[in-house]
Amino acid sequence: MAKTELIDSHISVKQCTRAVNALHAYASKKQKEQEETELLASSEQYVWLQITVKRMHPEHKIKPFKIPLKHALIDPRDTPVCLITKDPQREYKDLLESHKIKFISRVVGITKLKGKFKSYEARRMLLKENGMFLADERVIPLLPGLLGKKWFDAKKQPIPVCLTRKDLKGELERAIESTYMHQNRGTCTSVKIGLLSHTPEKILDNIKISLPAIVNNLKGNWDNVQSLHIKTNASISLPIWTCELGGATGGRWDGMVQSKDAPKESKSDGDSDSNDKDMDLEEHVPEVPVSKVKSKGTKKPQNETVEIVEKSVTPKEVKQKRSAEVGEKKKAKIVKSGPAKSAKGALIGKKPGRP
């Protein structure tokens, strides 16, 4: 029997190939239908790898993890790349020219970002004009407040690079050719691993290269991975791997400890059934208020009383009773005080010299 080919000793290549082919065929069909009905061309769709973990990450890191790819998602010849640097801006422009780096389309300094691109409209145009943003790793902590949330909503967070290295050209090329995993505090993280314009074979190659690096950057590695799915921007997710749902080694509940506050199970089913019956009987026995009222009509001894069960009063009847009482009080007040005169009538009717 032929041995099953696995990616990183866990994921079946056959299952992964079936999921990639099905997703690519479905998304390509939907994109063609949209192009026939829409006037403007839609933006490029990415293929995402969704990683679901068993335990949440305790920290939120601003600096993302670099994940290598065999086929890059960005081509600097077609997509502009912007570099955000420290001040002075001119110094870094000269540095790029000295290393003969021509694939960076624009250089923006921090001072220029605070001045020329301070307005919302200017920052929106900067975001729209560039497909990728690189930034000096020394200014990364300043950028979330300067750029705003639109950069993060568009998934164009600036990628940190080291501009002090001797091989600056290689550093920038590796940054553009890689993808990135932004670690959050939740249990689900998504990583770009391909484009819809790529062939299924290229997407599969990227999964084979990127998956080991993604798992190595997770706390607990494969022991903390619950499931892996692939999807596009607007499609459903297709599974490529899922852990066993059990308490065995590597399972979903492996290493989980039951909380002290969790309710304890009853010793036997018979005891639980009897307890449930007793509770039901207690719940269905209502307390009936009883009032002692003397009977009318025939004369009876004073000690003898008649027990009458009071009828339950609905909220609607209580409301009607209260409104009737308020109306009677108003009528009694008007009859007692007489017709009230207005302030204007009192002033007109009053003559000088009379009290």
CORCORVEN-V361681 format. One line per field, one symbol per residue. phi: phi as a letter, one per 30 degrees, with the letter a starting at -180 (. if undefined). psi: psi as a letter, one per 20 degrees, with the letter a starting at -180 (. if undefined). A space follows every 50 residues. Layout:
# CORCORVEN-V361681
phi = ???
psi = ???
This chain:
# CORCORVEN-V361681
phi = .ddddbchibcdddddddddddddddddddddddddccdcddddcccccc cccdcdddbccdddcdcdbdbdcccedccdbcccbdddddddddddddch ccccdabbddddddcdcddddddddddddccabcbdddcedddedddjdd ddddhbddcdbcdcdddddddddddddccbccdccccbbcbdbacdddde dddddddddddedddddddjhddcdcabbbacdbcdccdbabddcacddi ddcdidcddddddddddbddddddddddddddddcddcdbbcbddcjddb edddbcccddddcdeddddddddddddddddddddddiddcddddddddd cdicd
psi = pqpppqokjgpphggggggggggggghhghhhhhhhhqgqpqrpqqpqop oprhpqphqophprpppqqhoqhpoihhpqpppprrqqhhhhghhhhhjl ojjohqpprgghhhfhkhqhgghhhhhhhqiqpqqpiijghihhhhhrih hhhjllppppqojjqgmhghghghhhirrqoopajajpqqppirqhiqqh hgghghghhhghhghhiqoichhipgrprqrahjrrppqiqprqnajrpi rhjpipppqhiqpqqqgqhgghghhhgghghhhjnqpoppqoppqrdqpr qhhprpppppqppqhghgghgghhghghggghgghgirppqrhghhhgip qqiq.
